[in-house]
Amino acid sequence: MLKFLPGIIVIQMVAAALCYTAIQLNPEQPQMVVIIVALAAGFSVLAAFWFQSIAFQAHSLEMDTVKEEHAREREKIRVNAERQKTRLVNKSHKQLLRETRRVYTAASLKTGAAFASLLAIGIIMLYSQFATFGLLLLTTGGGALAGYVTRARQESGSRQRKKIKTKPAPQITTKKTDR
């Protein structure tokens, strides 16, 4: 509020000068009273415009400051949201990979057990005089195992190629913007 102090002091000095002039006037000259009143009114209007321009400038400066603070806060919120989004995507990707590995491991164990039991039954059939049926089981089991191993190798190769092609998540950097 010190911005208004010089204007208040000037108004007080002018008012004192006008009062002093009004006291020193000759009572027989009424036109001088009209001139003094007109001067006081004119100076009051000028002082009102002066104070209004000072208040408008202070208001504009405060509004600019508040706008800059809000812009900085919006930028922080946006950057934090992007970071959280990136973290969430990375976390869900890692969890998906863990689940996939777990499912593949469980499937591999079950499939391996099935092939082993099929081969064991085939060997038992060979020893128990069912040679044709035993050989049939052994060749079926061997072919299925070979197909399964081939498919597993192809899938692991494609996963490794995807890892190489996949780029890591972009890092978020903050930039100050001048507005």
ABEGO torsion letter per residue (X at the ends): XAAAAAAAAAAAAAAAAAAAAAAABBAABAAAAAAAAAAAAAAAAAAAAAAAAAAAAAAAAAAAAAAAAAAAAAAAAAAAAAAAAAAAAAAAAAAAAAAAAAAAAAAAAAAAAAAAAAAAAAAAAAAAGBAAAAAAAAAAAAAAAAAAAAAAAAAAAAAAAAAAABBBBBBBBBBBBBX
